[in-house]
Amino acid sequence: MSRAVVFGGAYAIAFFSFLFGPLIIMVITAFNSSKFPRVVPWECFTTGWFAELFGNQRLMDGLLNSVIIGVGVVALAVPIGLAGALALSELPSKLRATLYTVLILPILIPGVVLGISTIVLWGQISRGLGGAVQAGIYNGYFLTIVGQITFVSAYAMLVFIARLQRFDATQTEAALDLGATPGQAFRKILLPFMAPAIGSAAFITLLASFENYNTTVFTVLSESTFTTALASKVRHGTDPSLSALAVIIITITLVGALTNEAVQRRKEAELGGKASRSPLYANPVTRALTHPGVVFAILVAIVATVSYIGSKHDSSVCEAAILQDKLDRQAELRAAQKAKIEAQETEQGITVPKPEGGFGGAFGGLGGAAPTPAAPKPEGGFGGAFGGIAPPAPSE
């Protein structure tokens, strides 16, 4: 075996261990009953950390807020990004470069700056308008959506620009020459061509909104999103419920990735003419089983079955045994320590007497002495401070 093969294999193992090692560890810790996320020592197999995760009301409220904000961001960022991409495609090259720089600039600005500037700007606007408008504008949902749109729409624009580079503009020109209006040419020619990019842009903007923290932590005000609530939980101490969250995210990602792979393979087979020649697609059973919808349904059924079986698992007996074992070990350690101390006292012939008196004898040296009678107080003003000086005789 050559050195190149050995080096390449070692590098591949190190590379994939670095990528997937933390994920594997988090998956394992999600099913360990230990109160602290760890792989060893293994205690009991449990699914209770998933219940702990879903029972956290603040995280669940933050998840709902994240979904609401994410839908609002997608509804506004995707049209803005599409408009920016279309504008760039129609402008001259010099003006296009200037506008591109302006539209892409928010991505380069730190999220902290975007969050603070959003608060300052819309706070001034809402105070100027006053009344019910102020209450409608100056709230966490509106400010977070507006603050995230400032840079998330640039992500959508980049997706649309990449798609428009493959568009043949002569198609819309031909439609216009045949009597179609610009709106009809857009709806019937350009929009269907941009449909895959619209789906991709919507997915990317939703993820960008969901995971954003730097901007959201300033704009969300008294509310909390899933990300900010999760960060607050981590600051106050972590537990395996966060590993359970990682397992859920990994599962959703795997289901989506496998379903997308089935979609892409089916498209390639149909476009390349392999669907009619391949035995996999010629057989009705295998053709049905490889359908993306069927693949997705099978994966969801597997996840649901595993989740149901896991929810029925009871680890209370094992956890009680582990707890009793820990208590027994503590009792053994205390007994061993006590025996060691007694052996040392016997060997040295020293017996430490227990002091009498209150507070465990901490002030025993003071308690045995008879109280000293208080000295007589000197007469006179100022508490006798000037008792040595005789008061002046009264004048006749």
N, C-alpha and C positions, 0 to 999 in steps of 0.2 A: 504494500500500500504506500503510495507516494506521500510526500510531505504536504502537497497541495490538497489532497483529499482529506488528510487528517486535520489540517488547519481549517479547511472549509467546513468540515463537520463540526469541529469544536466551536467555530465562529457561529454557525447556524444554531447550535444548541444554546450558546450563551445569548444570542440575539433573541430567540423565541422565549427563553427563560426570563429575560428581562421584560419582554412584552407581556407574556401571559402568566408569569409567576405570581404577581400580585393579585390577578383575577382569580387564579386557582386557590390562593390562600384565603381570599375573601369568601369564596364559595364554601370552603371547608368550615371556616369560622362561623358562618351563618347557621350551621347545623350542630354546633357545639354548645352545650348548656352552660359553659363557663360564662361568668358575668363580664369578663374582659375578652375581647377578640383575640383568640390564640388557637393554634393548631395542636400543640402539645403543652401540657398533658391533656389528652382527650378525656372528657368526662362522660357525657351522655348524648345520644342523638336526639335532637329536639327540633320541632318546627315552631316553637313558641315565639321566636324572635320575629317571625312574620306577623303574628298577632300583636306583638309589642309595637311593631312599626305601624300597623293599621290602627292601633288603639291610641296613637299619639295624635291628639286632636289638633294641635298646632300645625303639625306637618300636613295633615289632611286638609285643613283650611288653607294652608299655603299652596297645596297642590291644586285646589279648586281655583284660587286666585291666579295661579300661573296659567291654568287652562284659559280662563277668561281673558287675561292680558295677552296670551299667545294668539288667541283667535282674533282679537282686535288688531294686533300687530300684523298678522298675516293679511287681514282684510284691507289694511292701508298700505303696508310696505310693498306688497306685490304689484298693485297698480302704479305706485310711484316709481318702483324700479323699472317696470315695463315702459312707462312714459319716458323715463330718463334714457333708456336704451334706444327707444325709437327716435328720440330727439338727437342723440349722438349719431345715429345712422344717417340722418338727413342733413346734418350740418357740414359746412366746409371743413377741411382738415385742420386749419389753424384754430378756428373757433371750437372745433370738436375737442382739441387737446385742452383748451382752457376750461371748457365745461366739464370735461372728464375729471380734471384735477379738482374742481370745486365739488363735484358729486362724490368723489372717492375720498375726499379729505376727512370726513367724520370717522372713517375706519381708523385713521392714524391718530386721532385725538384720544387721550386717555378717558376711560369711562367715568372716572371721578370728575373730570372737568365737565363732561356732558351732563352728568347728574346734577352737579351744582348749578350749572348755567340754566338747566331746565327749571329748577326750583326758583331761581332768581327771576328769570324772564316771565314765566307764567304766574308767579306770585305777584309781580307788578301789574300784569294784565288783569288778573282776577280782582285785585284791590281797586283798580281803576274802574272796573265794571260794577263791582259790588252786587249785593242782593243775592238772588237765587243763582245768577250766573257764576258768582264767585264760588258758591258751594259746589256747583257742577264742574268747575274747572279745577279748583284747588283741592283735589282728592287724589288718593294714591293710584287708582286705576287710570285715570286720565293722564296724570303726569308720567306714570311709568310707560304707558303706550306711546306717548309723544316722545319721551326721552329715548326709548329704544328704536323708534322709527328713524331717528336722525342718523343712525349708522346701519341698522338692519336693512333698510331699503337699498343701501349700496351693495349688500350681498346679493339681493335679488337682481339688481341691475347688472352685475357681473355675469350672472347666469344667463340673463337674456341677451347680453352682448355676445357671449359665446355661441348662442343658438342663432342669432341673426347673421353671424358671419357665414353660415351655411345656407342662408336664404337667397333664392334667385329673385331679385327685384323685378325681373321682366314679367313674372307671373301677375303681379298687381298691375303693372303697366298694361298688359294685355287685357286684363279685366276692365280697366278704366277705358281702354280703347273700344271695348265691346259694349260700353254704355253703363257699366256698373258705377255706382257712387263710391266715394272714398270709404264711407261706412260699410257698404256691402263688401268691398274688396278687403277691408280689414276683418270683418266677421267671417267671411267665407273662405278666405285664402290665408291671410297672415295668422289669424288667431288659431285655426286648426294646426298650422305648422308650429306655432309656439306652445301648443298644449303640453308636450312633455316638459318643456322648460318651465312652464307655469307650475306644474306639479312639483318639480324639483325645487324651484324657488320658494314655494309655499312650505315645503318640508324643511328646507334650510332655515328660513326665517322663523319657523316655529321652534326649531331646536335652539337657534341663537337667542330667541326671546326667553325660552324656558330656562336655559343655563346661565343667563346673564346675572351677574352679581354687582359689579362695580358701579354701574349706572343705577340699577334697581334699588340698591340699599339706600340711596339718597332720595329717590323719587317716590318710593312706595309709602312714605310717611308712616302712619300708625299701623298700616296693614303689613302683611308679610307674604312673600311668595315662597314657593317650595324651596328655592335655593337659599334665600335669606334665613328661613326657619331652620334649614338643615345646617347652615353655618353657625347659627346660634346654638344649636344642639351640640355640635362638635366642640365649640368653645367651652361648654359646661361639662364636657366629659363624653367619651364615646362608649358605645356598647355594640354588641353584635347585631342589633337591629339595622345598623348602617350596612353591615354585610348582607343582610336580607334584602335591603334596597338594591345593592349591587347585583344580587342574584336575579332580581326581577328585571333590572335594566338589561342584563346580559341575555336573559331569556327572550325578552321582546326583540332585542337586536338580532338574535339568531333566527327567530321566526321570520322577521322581516327580510333578513339576508337570504335565507333559503327560499322564501317565496319569490323574491326578486330574481334569484338565480333561475328558478323555474320559468318565470316570465321571459327572461332574456333568452334562455335556451329554446323555448318554444317559438319566439320571434325569429331567431336565427334559422331554425329548422324550416319554418314556413317561408321565409324570404329566400333561403338557399335551395328550396325544393326538396329538402330531405324528408319532409313530413310524409310524402307519398312513397318514398323508397325505403325508409328506415323501418325495420321490423318493430321497433319500439313504438312508432306512431301508427303502423299499419294495424296492429292488434287493438281492438276497441277497448279492452280492459286496461292495457298499459297506457293507451292514449288518454283514457279517463283519469288514471292514477297520476299521470304526469301533468295534468292540467293545473295551472297555478291556483285556481280556486280550490281544487281538491287537495293539493299539497298544503295550502294554508289551513283548510279544515282539519286535515290529519294532524298537523303540528299543534293546532289549538286543542284538539281532542287529547293528544298526548300530554300536553301541559296541564289541562284540566284534570285528567285522570291522576297524574302524579300529585297534583296539589290536593285533590280530594283524599287520596290515600295518606299523604303526609299529614293532613289536618286531623285524621283519625288516630294518629300515633300519640300515645300517652307516655310521657317520659317522667311523670311525677314519682313513680316508684324508684326509678333509677336515681333521680335527683335527690330524693329523700335518703337513699342509701349512701350517696356521695356525701351529703351533708352530715349524716351520722358518723361516717368514716372520718371526716375532718374533725368533728367534735371529739371522737375517741383519740385521735392523734394529739389534739391539744391537751386532753386530760393526761395522756401518757407523758407528754413533755413536761407538764406541770409537776406530775408525780416524780419524774426523774430529776427535775431541778430541785424539788424539795428534799429528796433523798440525798442528793449530792451536797446540799447545804448542811444537812444533819450530819453526814459523814465527816465533813470538814470540821464541824464544831466538836464532834467526838474525838477526832484525831488530835486537835489542838487543845482540847480540854477547856474550851471557852464556851460559856453559856451567856448569851446576851439577855440580861434581865429586861423584862417588859416594864417600862416606866408607868407609874401610876399618875392619875390626874386626868383632867380634861384634855381634849385635843390630842389624844394618843400620847400624852406625856411630853408633848413638844415644849411645854412650859413647866415641866415637872420640877426643875431646879428652883423655880420661883414659888411654886405652890406650897412647898413644905415649910417655909420660913414663916415665923409669926409676924403678923402685920406690925409695922413700926407705928407707934402712936404719932399722930400728926402734931407738928409743932404748933404752939398757940399763935394765933394770928395777931400781929401787932395792931394796936389801935391807931386810928388816924385816917386821914384821907388818902386817896390813891392806893388803897389796899395795903397800906403800911410801907410803901416804897421809901418813904422818908421818915420811918419810925424812929430812927436814931436822933432825929432833930426834934427838940421839944417845941410844942406849939407856943406861940407868943402869948404872954399874959394879957388878959383883957384890960383895956384902958379904963381908968376910972373916970 
